């Protein structure tokens, strides 16, 4: 059936493309955070292990919300590592750095997601897509708070 929700196909395409980048960033940060959860060591092990778990669980839920918004706009959500790698601005990383470097890497990753989400807000607002603007604004709030907490640990 034809999609007729008040947004043109061009508007939905532009907004969906931004959401695809947000999904890729969020999924990449999820994988990075989950890997850090598994591999963190050192005197802050317990606090970081638990914090990373909280964060990757939140990210796990977020990717579903973002992907479903893309589908609501009538577009296919990317779902492969190859697609995510081509769309993401969050740096992928191999191995297990020292705990403090993990924290710093997650600060950078969360800040990258914020930058991507800001672009989604601009695009969504331009087209009057309040649902997507709200979703991206909520993501900004979450990632700015996580980045602040992580920066506080790295100081």
N, C-alpha and C positions, 0 to 999 in steps of 0.2 A: 504494500500500500504506500501511497505517497505520504511523505512526512509534511505536515502543515501545522507548525506550531508558532508561526509568526516570524521565524528567522529564515532568511533566504538561504539557498544552497551555498552561495558564496560565503555568507557569514558563518554558517555552520562548518564549512570546510576550514576557514581561517581559524576559528576557535578550536576545532578538533585538532588541527595541526599543533597548536600551542599545548593542548592537553596531551598530545602524544609525547611531546618533549618532557612535560611534567611527569607523565607516567614513567618514561624511561629514566629520568633522574631519580624518581622516588624508588623505582625497583632497583636501580643500581646502588642507591644508598642503603636499601634494605639488605641486599646481598653483602655489601661491605660491613654493615653494622652486625649482621648475623655472624659473619666470619670473625670479626673482632670479638664478639661474645664467646665464640668457641675457643679462641686462641690467646686471650689476654692473660698475662702473668704479672707477677710482682706484688709489692706491698698493698696496692689498691685493687687487687684481684676481685675480692667479693663485691665491693661497691661498683666497680666498673662492669663486672660480669652481670650484675643485676640491672644496672642502668642501661647497658646495651640491650639486654633482653626486653626491657620496657620499650625501648626505642624501636627495635625491629618488629615487635608485635604491633605497635602503632602504625608503622610503615606497611606492614602486611595488610592491615585493614584499609589503609589509604589507597593502595594500588587498586583494590577492587572498586572503590568509590570512583576513582578517576577513570578507570576503564569503562565502568558502567555509564558515566557521563558521556564519554566518547560515543558509546553505542546509542545513547539517547539522542545524540545529534545526528544519528544515521550513518556513522562511520565505523570502520573496523578498527578495533584497538590492537596496537602492536602487541605481540606476545612471545617474541623469540629473543634470545640473547643477541643475535645478529642485528635485529631491528633496534633493540635497546642501545646497543653499542654505537650505532650510527646516529642516534637521536640524543643521547645523554651528554650533559655537560659535567656531571659528577665524574671525577677521576676514578677509574677502576684501579685496583691494586692487587698485586700478588704477595703472598707471604704474610708474615705476622710481625709488624714493627713493634718497637717498645711501646708500652702502655701509653705514655704521654704523647707519642707520635700518633697512636690510634685516636686519642682524644682530639688532637689538632687536625687530623685527617677528617674526622667527623664534623668538626666545626666548619671546615672548608666545604664539605659535602652538603651540610645543611644550608650554608649560605648560598651555594650554587642553586639549590632547589628554590630558595626564596627569590633569587633573581629570575629564574624561569617562571615561577608563579606570578611575579609582578607583570611580566609580559602577557601572561594569560589574562590577568585582570584588565589590562589596558585593551586588549583585543575584545574581550567579552563585553566590556562597558561600551566600547565603540559601537557594537552591534545590538546593544540592549539585552544581552544574554545575562540576566541577573543571577540565574542559577549557577552558571559557570563562574561568574565573578565572585559569588559567595563561596563556592567550593575553593577557589584559588586563594581567596582572602583568608579562609580558615587554615589552609595549608601554610600560608605565610606566618600566621600567628604561631602555629605549632613549631615550625622550623626556626623561627627567630628565638623562641623560648628555649628550645633545645640547644641552639648555638650559644646562647647566653650562658646556660648552665655548664656546658662543656668548656667554654672560654674561662669560666670561673674556676674550673678544676685545673686548667692549664697555666694559670697565672702564678 
